[in-house]
Amino acid sequence: RFEGPVNKGSVSVLASVRESVIDQGVARYIDQPMPYRFGDRIGKLHAVLSNRSQLSITVLSTYDRARIGEDLINNVVDVDGITGITWANKAAGIRYLMLPTALPLLGRLNLSVSKFESDSGPIGNPDRSVEVTQFSSSIDVSYSIGTNDYDWGLFTNSYVFDSELGGKYQNIDFDREYVTEVGGYIKSVVFIGSSLRLTPGIRLQAFPSKGQSFLEPRLRAVYVR
């Protein structure tokens, strides 16, 4: 793990790499490789562009590997009966924060892309796989008027689902599906007296690819004695 400034007071980085070491410890006692392994990597760059704006860039990668079907207790290994399973995640995101000098508000812009992959089947020749890719964007604004706070935002999410099941489930060999979500929200925090805080809001979600939409009114009340 490494964390430190690139340009003191304005730019910093964080980098981390982790790997499982259980196969280097337990495996020695059972005299056999462990059937799983995992690890992750993360990197982040944070920059203060001015006294009113900041930018963050983050990348992430994780993986898991496992084998199912090995009899470690009796030291029996049937290659044909072993199933290999893998999981992998990759993601990257950008976040931009802005504090205008002329208005009492905070603006946030978020952009991200991620991919999840998983496959299973015979070692070296998996016959089932799933892949999910997501593209996301959002704009969030917080505004203050007196003692009351107001938040609103817009967001979009686009998903691509790929699955290859080898015809083993409902005779499906390969399938691809697209789902798009768009929406927005608005809420406020209103103080009534010194004890009651109300947070009314409304959220709209629409799925154009499915022809569905949902309108959700919301209300939260907090009373403090």
Residue pairs with C-beta under 8 A, 6 or more apart in sequence:
1 14
1 15
1 16
1 17
2 13
2 14
2 15
2 16
3 12
3 13
3 14
3 15
4 12
4 13
5 11
5 12
6 12
6 13
9 48
10 47
10 48
11 45
11 46
11 47
11 48
12 45
12 46
13 43
13 44
13 45
13 46
14 42
14 43
14 44
14 46
15 42
15 43
15 44
16 40
16 41
16 42
16 43
17 39
17 40
17 41
18 39
18 40
18 41
19 39
20 36
20 37
20 38
20 39
22 34
22 36
23 33
23 34
23 37
26 34
27 33
27 34
30 72
32 72
32 75
35 66
35 67
35 68
35 70
35 72
36 64
36 65
36 66
36 67
37 64
37 65
37 66
38 62
38 63
38 64
38 65
39 62
39 63
40 60
40 61
40 62
40 63
41 60
41 61
41 62
42 58
42 59
42 60
42 61
43 58
43 59
43 60
44 56
44 57
44 58
44 59
45 56
45 57
45 58
46 54
46 55
46 56
47 54
47 55
47 56
48 54
49 55
52 98
52 99
52 100
52 101
53 96
53 97
53 98
53 99
54 96
54 97
55 94
55 95
55 96
55 97
56 94
56 95
56 96
57 92
57 93
57 94
58 91
58 92
58 93
58 94
58 95
59 91
59 92
60 89
60 90
60 91
60 92
61 88
61 89
61 90
61 91
62 87
62 88
62 89
63 86
63 87
63 88
63 89
64 85
64 86
64 87
64 88
65 84
65 85
65 86
66 84
66 85
66 86
67 82
67 83
67 84
67 85
67 123
68 82
68 83
68 84
68 85
69 78
69 81
69 82
69 83
70 76
70 77
70 82
71 77
71 78
79 123
80 122
82 122
82 123
83 120
83 121
83 122
83 123
84 120
84 121
84 122
84 123
84 124
84 126
85 118
85 119
85 120
86 117
86 118
86 119
86 120
86 126
87 116
87 117
87 118
88 116
88 117
88 118
89 114
89 115
89 116
89 117
90 114
90 115
91 112
91 113
91 114
91 115
92 112
92 113
92 114
93 110
93 111
93 112
93 113
94 109
94 110
94 111
94 112
95 108
95 109
95 110
96 108
96 109
96 110
97 106
97 107
97 108
98 106
98 107
98 108
98 109
99 105
99 106
99 107
100 107
103 143
104 143
104 144
104 145
105 141
105 142
105 143
105 144
106 141
106 142
107 139
107 140
107 141
108 138
108 139
108 140
108 141
109 137
109 138
109 139
110 136
110 137
110 138
110 139
110 140
111 136
111 137
112 134
112 135
112 136
112 137
113 133
113 134
113 135
113 136
114 133
114 134
114 136
115 131
115 132
115 133
115 134
116 130
116 131
116 132
116 133
117 129
117 130
117 131
118 129
118 130
118 131
119 126
119 128
119 129
119 130
120 126
120 127
120 128
120 129
121 127
121 128
121 166
127 166
127 168
128 164
128 165
128 166
128 168
129 162
129 163
129 164
130 161
130 162
130 163
130 164
131 160
131 161
131 162
131 163
132 159
132 160
132 161
132 162
133 159
133 160
133 162
134 157
134 158
134 159
134 160
135 156
135 157
135 158
136 155
136 156
136 157
136 158
137 155
137 156
138 153
138 154
138 155
138 156
139 153
139 154
139 155
140 151
140 152
140 153
141 151
141 152
141 153
142 149
142 150
142 151
143 149
143 150
143 151
143 152
144 150
147 191
148 188
148 189
148 190
148 191
149 188
149 189
150 186
150 187
150 188
150 189
151 185
151 186
151 187
151 188
151 189
151 201
152 184
152 185
152 186
152 187
153 184
153 185
153 186
154 182
154 183
154 184
155 181
155 182
155 183
155 184
156 180
156 181
156 182
157 180
157 181
157 182
158 178
158 179
158 180
158 181
159 178
159 179
159 180
159 181
160 176
160 177
160 178
161 175
161 176
161 177
161 178
161 179
162 174
162 175
162 176
163 172
163 174
163 175
163 176
164 173
164 174
164 175
165 172
165 173
165 174
165 175
166 173
167 173
178 209
179 207
179 209
179 210
180 207
180 208
180 209
181 205
181 206
181 207
182 205
182 206
182 208
183 203
183 204
183 205
183 206
184 203
184 204
185 201
185 202
185 203
185 204
186 201
186 202
187 199
187 200
187 201
187 202
187 218
188 199
188 200
188 201
189 197
189 198
189 199
190 197
190 198
190 199
190 200
191 197
192 198
195 223
195 224
195 225
196 221
196 222
196 223
196 224
197 221
197 222
197 223
197 224
198 219
198 220
198 221
199 218
199 219
199 220
199 221
199 222
200 217
200 218
200 219
200 220
201 217
201 218
201 219
202 215
202 216
202 217
202 218
203 215
203 216
203 218
204 213
204 214
204 215
204 216
205 213
205 214
205 216
206 212
206 213
206 214
207 213
